[in-house]
Amino acid sequence: MRILLLTGKGGVGKSTVASGTAALAAAAGHRTLLLSTDAAHSLGDAFGVEVGPEPTEVADDLFVQQVDAQLRFQQSWAEVQGYLLSVLDSAGVDRLAAEELTVLPGAEEVLALLELRLQVLSGAWDVVVVDCAPTAETLRLLALPEALGWYMQRVLPVQARVVKALKPVLSRAAGVPMPGGSVFEAVERLHAELDEVRALLQGPDATVRLVLTPENVVVAEARRSWTTLSLYGYRVDGVVANRVFPDDGADDWRAGWVEAQRRVLAEVEASFVGLPVWRSGYRAAEPVGVEALRELATDVYAADDPLAVRAGEGPFRVVRTGDATVLRLRLPLATRADVDLVRKHDELVVTVGSYRRVVTLPAGLARLEVAGARVDGGELQVRFRQPAAGRAGSGQPEGESA
């Protein structure tokens, strides 16, 4: 099954390009689902039809879905919300206010990921195209499964044991109810489901496609997004430059825009070396409806297959070279000054700008020590070696920079 995520800065036409890509896939005979994780939910507007919380058929082999966040929230978070409500109730918080406080920030996007998992596992689709939220929200969302996994492995087991052992004492001392086993089970279930989502989205048939407009601010964000998506293990397979002015020798005002866009597009080509850069011309009218969207996508991809996987191997790999083992993490466009690296026991903490990833080392690497690290050609390379005689096998001391 092909999974394709489209994201970009708000207002660049991401939903339109996602809709066109899905329409083109369906026209080729692939049973296609277009799913939105964007809280704005504009897919119904793009197709000019009413779209509901279940897959809605808008053309042959083409279905569109906007997730009912409230329903999915009740299904996935009911036990935890019930416990939180009991805590707030014991503190005298108004019931209506308490219900608002127990809704997770970003819950709609998270639950859309769980819906994506259900749809992929259903086996009903050949292609799933995901219209993601704007870039910043998407990056936080895609980082969530691994971050929650770290919490589940390191923190939750300890908390569960402490609560189980001290529950009677803590309840009397704190004056509020302590969480029961079902609360921890609900969090564990959520983690397991999100971990499945992560595996699906980092799999060989899943890629991310960036949508941008030829503007310096937008391109700068797209560059950072490519680096950050790679940091979290997701593969970017192409860029769509949207709303490109046609060069038809019109008036001076448009000629100025054409020239400005030409300069930015040259930067795009130079920035995203190795990725296809497709262009979508500025159209005289907004594309609405299946036919108009399919026509737009046909112009964008031209002779290329919009579903081809062009990203190659994943960003994260381990290579053995002689007596050394090298962990390689692709970080396109990053320089040494952008990257901070710290070894903490069996983890590597990699920070790029304001984003951080905690990489749990495979058992074979966790026993080794870091011999050096560098950023070369947009790739972080961390060399490991056998520890010196008499040295503990766990590697560098906690918090030591690599």
C-alpha positions in Angstrom: 0.0 0.0 0.0 1.3 3.5 -0.9 1.1 6.1 1.8 1.8 9.7 0.8 1.7 12.7 3.2 1.6 16.2 2.0 2.5 19.2 4.2 3.7 22.7 3.9 3.4 26.2 5.4 -0.2 27.3 5.9 -1.7 28.9 2.8 0.5 27.4 0.2 -2.2 25.2 -1.4 -1.3 22.0 0.4 -4.9 20.7 0.5 -5.4 21.4 -3.2 -2.2 19.6 -4.2 -3.1 16.6 -1.9 -6.6 16.5 -3.4 -5.3 16.6 -7.0 -2.7 13.9 -6.2 -5.5 11.6 -4.8 -7.8 12.3 -7.8 -5.0 11.4 -10.2 -4.3 8.2 -8.3 -7.9 7.2 -8.4 -8.1 8.0 -12.2 -5.3 5.5 -12.7 -7.5 2.8 -11.1 -6.1 2.8 -7.6 -8.7 2.6 -4.8 -7.7 5.8 -3.0 -8.5 7.4 0.3 -7.8 11.1 1.0 -7.6 11.6 4.7 -7.2 15.0 6.5 -5.3 15.6 9.7 -5.7 19.3 9.3 -8.1 20.8 11.8 -9.2 23.3 9.1 -10.9 20.4 7.2 -11.1 22.1 3.8 -11.3 18.9 1.7 -15.1 19.2 1.3 -14.5 22.7 -0.1 -11.9 21.5 -2.5 -14.2 18.9 -4.0 -17.4 21.0 -3.7 -19.2 18.2 -1.8 -20.2 17.4 1.7 -17.6 15.2 3.4 -18.3 13.3 6.6 -16.4 11.4 9.3 -16.5 8.2 7.4 -15.0 7.7 3.9 -17.2 9.5 1.4 -17.1 8.5 -2.3 -16.6 11.6 -4.5 -15.6 9.8 -7.7 -14.9 6.3 -8.9 -12.2 4.8 -6.6 -11.8 8.1 -4.8 -13.0 8.5 -1.1 -12.5 11.5 1.2 -12.6 11.5 5.0 -12.4 14.1 7.7 -12.0 12.5 11.1 -14.6 13.0 13.8 -12.2 14.0 16.5 -14.8 13.9 19.3 -15.9 10.4 18.5 -12.3 9.1 18.2 -11.4 10.9 21.4 -14.1 9.2 23.4 -13.0 5.8 22.0 -9.3 6.2 22.7 -9.1 8.5 25.8 -12.3 7.7 27.8 -10.5 5.9 30.7 -7.9 8.6 31.1 -10.4 11.4 30.7 -12.7 9.8 33.3 -9.8 9.7 35.8 -8.8 13.3 35.1 -12.5 14.4 35.6 -12.6 12.7 39.0 -9.5 14.5 40.1 -10.8 17.9 39.0 -14.2 17.1 40.5 -12.5 16.4 43.9 -10.8 19.8 43.5 -14.2 21.6 43.0 -13.8 22.4 39.3 -17.0 23.0 37.4 -17.9 19.9 35.4 -18.2 21.7 32.1 -14.8 23.5 32.6 -13.3 20.1 33.7 -14.4 18.5 30.4 -12.6 21.3 28.5 -9.5 20.9 30.6 -9.2 17.2 29.9 -9.2 17.5 26.2 -5.6 17.0 24.9 -4.1 19.9 23.0 -3.7 18.7 19.4 -6.0 15.7 20.1 -7.7 16.1 16.7 -4.4 15.6 14.8 -3.3 12.7 17.0 -6.6 10.9 16.6 -6.4 11.4 12.9 -3.2 9.4 13.0 -5.0 6.6 14.8 -7.7 6.7 12.1 -5.0 6.5 9.5 -3.7 3.3 11.2 -7.2 1.8 11.1 -7.7 2.6 7.4 -4.3 1.2 6.4 -4.9 -2.0 8.4 -8.3 -2.4 6.9 -6.8 -3.4 3.6 -9.5 -1.5 1.7 -7.2 0.9 -0.1 -4.3 0.8 -2.6 -3.3 4.4 -1.9 -3.8 6.6 1.2 -3.0 10.3 0.7 -2.9 12.4 3.9 -3.5 16.1 3.8 -1.5 17.0 6.9 -1.7 20.1 9.1 0.7 23.0 8.4 4.3 22.2 8.8 5.0 23.1 12.5 2.0 21.0 13.7 2.9 18.1 11.4 6.5 18.0 12.8 5.3 17.9 16.4 2.7 15.3 15.5 5.2 13.0 13.7 7.6 13.3 16.6 5.0 12.2 19.1 5.1 8.4 18.7 8.8 8.1 19.4 8.6 10.7 22.3 5.7 8.8 23.8 7.7 5.6 23.4 10.5 7.0 25.4 8.1 7.9 28.2 6.5 4.5 28.1 9.8 2.7 28.4 11.5 4.9 31.0 8.8 6.6 33.1 5.4 4.9 33.0 6.5 1.5 34.4 8.0 3.2 37.5 4.9 5.4 38.0 2.6 2.4 37.7 4.6 0.4 40.3 4.7 3.4 42.7 1.0 4.1 42.4 0.1 0.5 42.9 2.2 0.1 46.0 1.3 3.5 47.6 -2.2 4.0 46.3 -4.0 3.9 49.7 -1.5 6.2 51.4 -1.4 8.6 48.4 -5.2 8.8 48.2 -5.5 9.8 51.8 -2.6 12.2 51.8 -3.4 13.9 48.6 -7.2 13.9 49.0 -7.7 13.0 45.3 -8.2 9.6 43.6 -5.2 7.8 42.3 -5.2 6.3 38.8 -6.2 2.7 38.5 -4.8 0.0 36.2 -7.2 0.9 33.4 -5.7 4.4 33.1 -2.2 3.0 32.6 -3.6 0.4 30.2 -5.3 3.1 28.1 -2.0 5.1 27.9 -0.1 1.9 26.9 -2.8 1.1 24.3 -2.4 4.6 22.8 1.3 4.2 22.7 1.1 0.8 21.0 -1.2 2.3 18.3 0.9 5.3 17.7 4.0 3.1 17.5 2.2 1.2 14.7 1.6 4.5 13.0 5.2 5.4 13.2 6.3 2.1 11.7 3.8 2.5 8.9 4.9 6.1 8.1 8.6 5.2 8.2 8.1 2.1 6.1 9.3 1.6 2.5 6.0 2.6 0.9 5.5 5.8 2.8 6.9 9.2 2.0 6.3 12.9 2.7 6.0 15.5 0.0 6.6 19.2 0.7 4.4 21.9 -0.9 5.6 25.5 -1.1 5.2 28.7 -3.0 8.1 30.7 -4.5 8.6 33.0 -1.5 11.8 33.3 0.5 10.0 32.8 3.9 8.1 29.7 2.7 11.2 28.2 1.1 13.2 28.7 4.3 10.6 26.8 6.3 10.5 24.0 3.7 14.3 23.6 4.0 14.0 23.3 7.8 11.2 20.8 7.4 13.3 18.5 5.2 16.0 18.5 7.8 13.6 17.9 10.7 11.6 15.2 8.9 14.8 13.4 8.3 15.8 13.8 11.9 12.7 11.9 13.0 13.2 9.2 10.4 10.7 10.2 7.7 11.6 10.2 4.0 10.8 13.2 1.8 10.4 12.2 -1.9 9.7 15.5 -3.6 8.7 19.2 -3.6 5.8 20.9 -5.3 6.3 24.6 -6.1 2.8 25.9 -6.3 1.3 29.2 -7.7 4.1 29.9 -10.1 3.3 32.9 -12.4 3.4 32.1 -16.1 6.1 33.9 -18.1 4.0 35.3 -20.9 5.5 38.8 -21.2 2.6 40.5 -19.6 2.6 43.9 -17.8 5.5 45.2 -15.8 3.8 44.4 -12.5 3.5 40.7 -13.3 7.0 40.7 -14.9 8.4 41.8 -11.6 6.7 38.9 -9.8 7.9 36.4 -12.5 11.5 37.6 -12.0 11.3 37.4 -8.2 9.8 33.9 -8.4 12.5 32.9 -10.9 15.2 33.8 -8.4 13.4 31.9 -5.6 12.8 28.8 -7.7 16.5 28.7 -8.6 17.2 28.6 -4.8 14.6 25.8 -4.5 16.4 23.7 -7.1 19.7 24.3 -5.4 18.4 23.5 -1.9 16.5 20.3 -2.7 19.2 18.6 -4.7 18.3 14.9 -5.3 14.6 15.6 -5.0 12.2 16.2 -7.9 10.8 19.7 -7.9 7.4 19.8 -9.6 5.8 23.1 -10.6 2.1 24.2 -10.5 1.3 27.3 -12.4 -0.9 30.1 -11.0 -4.3 29.3 -12.4 -7.0 31.7 -13.6 -9.6 30.1 -11.4 -9.5 28.2 -8.1 -9.6 24.4 -8.9 -12.7 23.0 -7.3 -14.2 19.6 -8.1 -12.7 16.3 -9.1 -12.0 17.2 -12.8 -10.3 20.5 -12.0 -8.2 18.9 -9.3 -7.2 16.0 -11.5 -6.2 18.4 -14.3 -4.1 20.4 -11.9 -2.2 17.2 -10.7 -1.7 16.1 -14.3 0.0 19.4 -15.1 2.1 19.2 -11.9 3.5 15.7 -12.4 3.5 15.7 -16.2 5.0 12.4 -17.3 6.1 11.4 -13.8 4.3 8.8 -11.8 2.9 10.7 -8.7 2.9 7.5 -6.6 6.5 6.4 -7.4 8.7 6.1 -4.3 11.8 8.2 -5.0 13.3 8.7 -1.5 15.6 5.7 -1.5 16.8 4.2 1.8 15.6 5.6 5.1 17.5 8.4 6.9 18.7 6.1 9.7 21.2 3.3 9.1 24.2 1.6 10.7 27.2 0.7 8.6 30.3 -1.3 9.6 33.6 -0.1 8.2 36.7 -2.0 9.2 37.0 -2.1 13.0 34.5 0.8 13.4 30.7 1.0 13.3 29.1 4.2 12.0 25.6 5.3 12.7 24.4 7.5 9.9 21.5 9.9 10.1 20.7 12.0 7.1 20.1 15.6 8.0 19.8 17.4 4.6 21.0 21.0 4.6 22.3 20.8 8.2 25.8 21.9 9.0 28.0 21.1 12.0 27.0 24.3 13.7 23.3 23.3 13.5 23.7 20.0 15.3 24.3 19.2 18.9 24.9 15.6 20.0 25.1 14.1 23.5 25.5 10.4 24.5 23.5 9.3 27.6 24.1 5.7 28.4 22.2 3.8 25.6 20.8 6.9 24.0 21.9 9.6 21.6 20.3 12.9 22.0 20.4 14.7 18.6 19.3 18.4 18.5 18.9 20.3 15.3 17.7 23.9 15.9 14.6 23.7 18.2 13.9 20.0 17.5 15.3 17.1 19.5 15.3 13.4 18.9 16.3 10.8 21.5 17.7 7.8 19.6 17.8 4.6 21.6 20.9 2.7 20.4 20.6 -0.9 19.2 22.1 -3.3 21.7 25.2 -3.8 19.5 26.0 -0.1 19.6 25.0 0.5 23.2 28.0 -1.6 24.4 30.4 0.5 22.4 31.9 4.0 23.0 31.7 7.0 20.7 34.9 7.5 18.9 33.9 10.7 17.1 31.1 12.4 15.2 30.8 14.8 12.3 28.3 16.3 9.9 29.3 15.7 6.3 27.3 16.3 3.1 24.0 16.7 5.1 24.6 13.5 7.1 25.4 13.0 10.8 28.0 10.3 11.1 28.7 8.9 14.6 31.6 6.5 14.9 31.6 3.8 17.6 34.5 1.5 18.7 35.1 -1.1 21.3 35.7 0.4 24.8 39.2 0.6 26.0 40.4 -2.2 28.3 39.0 -1.8 31.8 36.4 0.7 30.7 32.7 0.1 31.4 30.9 -1.1 28.3 28.1 1.4 28.5 30.0 4.0 26.5 30.4 7.6 27.6 29.4 9.0 31.0 25.9 10.5 31.1 25.7 13.9 29.6 29.1 13.9 27.9 29.0 15.5 24.4 30.0 13.3 21.5 
